[in-house]
Amino acid sequence: MASLSDPDRRGLVNEAGFVLFSKLIEYKQKVARAKASDIVKYAFNEAANYVYGINDAENHSAFNLVEKREAIVIAGRLHNLFRPLKADKKVLVGPKFRGSGLISNCVGDVLVEQEALYEIKSGDRKTRSVDYRQLAIYAALIFAETGGVVKNISVVNPRTGVIVSVPTEDFSKEVSGQSAVSLFHSLVEAFSANLISL
């Protein structure tokens, strides 16, 4: 989807699309048009709080028709991807990960049971290595908390329609030459290392 929105507001539109998706995935039935309008307003308000901060959100939460349409398309594409999975699996939007050592508590985008971890990147760019580093940190935090290894890590760009999914074991072997358990154990140790010298 080519963006017609102001590039300076694209981050807001992308975030509003994700917030809208996170609300829509909660509903079991089609949302009435009047309620949908309220949800779109809510999504832009929440996105403005996140992107611009609570103190400046009021100045940025208004949206135009182009921005509204783009956010709805982003939300719709994400909904179409994750809704079928929700029929027989637990789809968690905004999973919270307990921090470890230097890494603070953080929130991911989508976790489907312990099977797949998704990072949503809605920009007009290709997938970058930093996206997978972020997923590796989240996966290591899951490992630190549960001892389990998520099976796949994926970057989804609903704006471009690209999904890049990699089995976690393959990713681990490619980037470190180790199994996923060994890589995540090493990462957790690095997070928790006492780096302060006296």
Secondary structure, 3 states (H helix, E strand, C coil): CCCCCCHHHHHHHHHHHHHHHHHHCCCCCCCCHHHHHHHHHHHHHHHHHHHHCCCCHHHCCCCCHHHHHHHHHHHHHHHHHHHHHHCCCCEEECCEECCECCECCEECCEEECCCEEEEECCCCCCCCHHHHHHHHHHHHHHHHHHCCCCCEEEEEECCCCEEEEEEHHHHHHHHHCCCHHHHHHHHHHHHHCCCCCC
